[in-house]
Amino acid sequence: MALTITCPVCGKRNGYEFKYGGEEKGPRPEEKDLNPQAWCEYVHMNKCVAGVQEEWWFHKDGCGSWFTILRDTTTNLEQEKKEAKK
Amino acid sequence: MKDIKRVSPVVLKSTPVKTENRNNWEIVMGYKGEGDGPYLIDLTHKQRFDYQDSNLGGQKPFNINIPEIPGNSVLDKKILMNRMNNTQASIYNFGKEDIAMPEDSGFTDVTEATLFVALVGKNIFSICEKLTSLDFLNPEKKAPFLFQGPFSHVPCQIVTLSKNLENHGLVLTCSRGYGRDMIHAILDAGKEFGLKPAGEERFNHFVSEL
């Protein structure tokens, strides 16, 4: 199934122009009181949602932007997202 | 002390009939049997700068306003200004004379780090269609405009200068190391359309008519 991704700078492009950057997991945890287990969970553990998830992409063959999109992992189709249009 | 010699990564097999030496570049102004187009023109000797600033909108390098929207370009006084993203712009000097790079640390001279060629004449967009999925004839885009994307699988900056049927033209830049293979791919794709190498004079004439 062909994946298209909407880059906030270049617009809708072929998915092959992009590199996947992982699930969006929120801000990096505060270093104060951070234990190895919490850090390990933040870095390595994923939700692997069967459905719509927010994820990071890098436009490697284009403008070089990092941005997030919503993608339905069951259909491999991008979903509308207000933030992606900024 | 001997002068330095600046060499383009582009090697074309045609026979030059007129050359010029400018700023230590040996520039071919015209080739034998150029025909009536389309043309592939090596412009690697033309100056190019990258400009980076967190407040790009407020800057006016070379007295030219940087376009506000990424992907837009403006051609003024033979200087092409392309907005790449929120913080970066690329600048191409189409003039014969070099311009002094501003002292601002946000400027980088990338002339010798990149390949720079022009495709001018009929059917150039048909040639491009064989090498990229980018839509140069998108009616929503008004020339000049910038595309950043893969061309022959290589990340490039491509500026469409004219979509006018009588006067098609675009310029393309990518990392210098891809030079030889990029030229090979373009000439191979352009074979069926009669694409031939041409000298700088063709490009100067094309720009003067924009």
Interface residues (C-beta under 8 A of the other chain):
Chain A: V9 C10 G11 R13 N14 E17 H59 K60 D61 G62 C63 G64 S65
Chain B: P70 G71 M84 N85 N86 S133 F147 Q148 G149 P150 P155
